[in-house]
Amino acid sequence: MEAIQQATVAKREILGIMNKCIAKPREKRKENGPVVENVQVPMSKRARFIGPGGYNLRRLQAQTGVTISQADEETFSVFAPTPGAMNEVQHLIKEIYTDDQEQQLEFGAIYTATITEIRDIGVMVKLYPNMTSVLLHNSQLDHKR
């Protein structure tokens, strides 16, 4: 019982000292404090956001020092050690989305493509600079020169 009474008195004394320094919470956050935000990723862009085998997520985490975890199917939680890192990762996420804007292609139209790789089963081609390479199978190629 004595120990509990002494602890109560000591606790009141410590709280009194703390209230002399700062009586209420700060109105705004420190400039270098950690930041947590939720990012909404539509299902149609989730594969592009994550990347093949989680490549894009790992790249974002390695470049900026943030931690990204999936809260649910469309929400990702981003923990950044500083607001600057949060701004940087938001900028990189926007870049991923702008690269994702695909051009509308018409069926049967003729396009000029860049061949990026030649394989035994076909060729890898790019129609636009920000587009990922696509396999064009040998059976779909014309046999004339």
Summary of the structure (lengths in Angstrom):
residues: 145
radius of gyration: 27.2
end to end distance: 97.5
largest distance: 98.8
contacts: 291
relative contact order: 0.10
helix: 42%
strand: 21%
